[in-house]
Amino acid sequence: MDGSCDLTGCTGRVLLGWCPSTERLGRKVCEQHWRRHKDEQDSFDLFEAFGFRRAAGVPKQVTKKSIARCVCGGELTPGRKFCTVCAAVRERQRKKQYYHEEKNRRAQPTVEEDALPCEQCGGARLPGHSYCGKCAERRNKMTRRQAQSRYWKKQHIYQGPD
């Protein structure tokens, strides 16, 4: 007589012989498989493992799958922390909070930076511009030829005969 479990692939030592009331011959079962058969949370069943019929009064063990639940009781999708309803509520709250923070941030007075000096008159000018508004308007009225001729005259002043 072999001292190992009758389940295929199991080499555990025999703990007891198991014979259901519907069968004439029993089987040898190791301690591990017997505990798994008795555990209500485990889906292992000796009736199915050996192919035995169940008696009318012996119910089949049904294991309940634990479903991940949200705090509100809703079902979670895999890899998520909140259910779809709670996620939508949290998203609305986040957007609402962001809106109010931005509104309050814009309402605060802005600190004016020191204005840069105009290249022609030395007055205040806008960032990204070389001249103040008044000087820029005056320069736009002057043609390029006039501006160049004024520059040329300043650089090459006639000094007379040597």
Secondary structure, 3 states (H helix, E strand, C coil): CCCECCCCCCCCEEEEEECCCCCCCCEEEEHHHHHHHHCCCCCCCHHHHHCCCCCCCCCCCCCCCCCCECCCCCECCCCCCCCHHHHHHHHHHHHHHHHHHHHHHHHCCCCCCCCEECCCCCCEECCCCCCCHHHHHHHHHCCHHHHHHHHHHHHCCCCCCC
